[in-house]
Amino acid sequence: MLTHKELKARALERADVNAEYDRLDEEFQFIDEFLKARTAAGVTQAEIAERIGTTQSAVARLESGRGKHSPSIATLEKYAHALGCRLELRLVNEMPSRKEDGRTTRPTGRAKKLGAG
């Protein structure tokens, strides 16, 4: 029987699986931030639900990333505030830009922040 690590490595050898894995990476990192914050705060899903006025199952869907609909920014802000955090959204330039002389520059990797909360 394969271990999880071996199964993952084998699956990622397929180009289609690898592409989908990469596509979902940012979403899973985002969800992981929420889970880490809740764990660090020592708060259960039920406690978060009570604090933001929803159900435990709604919090579970939000944390799984498998819901039919993406949560609104307002919902994400409520979740963050219930943990004593603030939500911070960033736009990161992925496209090269052109200087006045026509040369192409690479993005610096610095993020422009849109503060929320």
C-alpha positions as CSV (number, residue, x, y, z in Angstrom):
1,M,0.0,0.0,0.0
2,L,1.3,3.5,-0.9
3,T,1.8,6.1,1.7
4,H,0.1,9.5,1.3
5,K,3.4,11.0,0.3
6,E,4.1,8.4,-2.3
7,L,0.6,8.6,-3.7
8,K,0.9,12.4,-4.0
9,A,4.3,12.2,-5.7
10,R,2.9,9.6,-8.2
11,A,-0.2,11.7,-8.9
12,L,1.9,14.9,-9.4
13,E,3.9,13.2,-12.2
14,R,0.8,13.6,-14.4
15,A,0.7,16.9,-16.1
16,D,-3.0,17.5,-15.7
17,V,-2.9,16.7,-11.9
18,N,0.1,18.9,-11.4
19,A,-1.5,21.8,-13.2
20,E,-4.7,21.5,-11.1
21,Y,-2.6,21.2,-7.9
22,D,-0.7,24.4,-8.8
23,R,-3.9,26.2,-9.7
24,L,-5.4,25.4,-6.3
25,D,-2.3,26.1,-4.3
26,E,-3.1,29.8,-3.4
27,E,-6.6,28.9,-2.4
28,F,-5.4,26.1,-0.1
29,Q,-2.7,28.4,1.4
30,F,-5.5,31.0,2.1
31,I,-7.6,28.3,3.8
32,D,-4.6,27.1,5.8
33,E,-4.1,30.6,7.2
34,F,-7.7,30.6,8.6
35,L,-7.2,27.1,10.1
36,K,-3.9,28.1,11.7
37,A,-5.4,31.3,13.1
38,R,-8.3,29.4,14.6
39,T,-6.1,26.8,16.1
40,A,-3.7,29.4,17.5
41,A,-6.7,31.2,19.1
42,G,-7.9,27.9,20.6
43,V,-11.4,28.4,19.1
44,T,-13.7,25.7,17.8
45,Q,-15.8,25.9,14.6
46,A,-18.9,26.1,16.8
47,E,-17.5,29.0,18.8
48,I,-16.6,30.9,15.5
49,A,-20.1,30.2,14.2
50,E,-21.6,31.7,17.4
51,R,-19.4,34.7,17.2
52,I,-20.3,35.5,13.6
53,G,-23.9,34.5,13.7
54,T,-23.9,31.4,11.5
55,T,-23.8,27.6,11.9
56,Q,-20.9,25.3,12.6
57,S,-21.5,23.5,9.3
58,A,-21.2,26.9,7.4
59,V,-17.8,27.4,9.1
60,A,-16.8,23.9,8.2
61,R,-17.7,24.6,4.5
62,L,-15.8,27.9,4.6
63,E,-12.7,26.1,6.0
64,S,-12.9,23.2,3.6
65,G,-12.9,25.4,0.5
66,R,-15.4,23.0,-1.0
67,G,-18.5,25.1,-0.8
68,K,-20.7,25.8,-3.8
69,H,-20.1,29.5,-3.4
70,S,-17.0,31.5,-2.4
71,P,-17.5,33.4,0.9
72,S,-17.9,37.1,0.6
73,I,-15.2,39.5,1.9
74,A,-17.7,40.5,4.6
75,T,-17.9,36.9,5.8
76,L,-14.1,36.5,5.8
77,E,-13.8,39.8,7.7
78,K,-16.3,38.5,10.3
79,Y,-14.3,35.3,10.7
80,A,-11.0,37.2,11.0
81,H,-12.5,39.6,13.6
82,A,-13.9,36.7,15.6
83,L,-10.3,35.5,16.1
84,G,-9.0,39.0,16.9
85,C,-7.4,39.3,13.5
86,R,-8.0,41.6,10.5
87,L,-8.3,40.5,6.9
88,E,-5.7,41.8,4.5
89,L,-6.2,41.3,0.7
90,R,-3.3,41.8,-1.7
91,L,-2.9,42.2,-5.4
92,V,0.4,40.8,-6.7
93,N,1.5,41.9,-10.1
94,E,2.3,38.7,-12.2
95,M,2.8,40.4,-15.5
96,P,6.0,42.1,-16.7
97,S,5.7,45.8,-17.2
98,R,7.3,48.0,-19.8
99,K,9.6,50.9,-19.0
100,E,9.5,54.1,-21.0
101,D,12.4,52.9,-23.1
102,G,10.4,49.8,-24.1
103,R,12.4,47.3,-22.0
104,T,10.5,44.7,-20.1
105,T,10.9,44.5,-16.3
106,R,10.0,41.7,-14.0
107,P,7.6,42.0,-11.1
108,T,9.4,42.7,-7.8
109,G,7.2,40.3,-5.9
110,R,6.1,43.1,-3.6
111,A,2.4,43.2,-3.0
112,K,0.0,46.1,-3.1
113,K,-2.2,45.8,-0.1
114,L,-5.9,46.5,0.1
115,G,-6.6,46.7,3.8
116,A,-9.9,45.2,4.9
117,G,-11.2,45.5,8.4
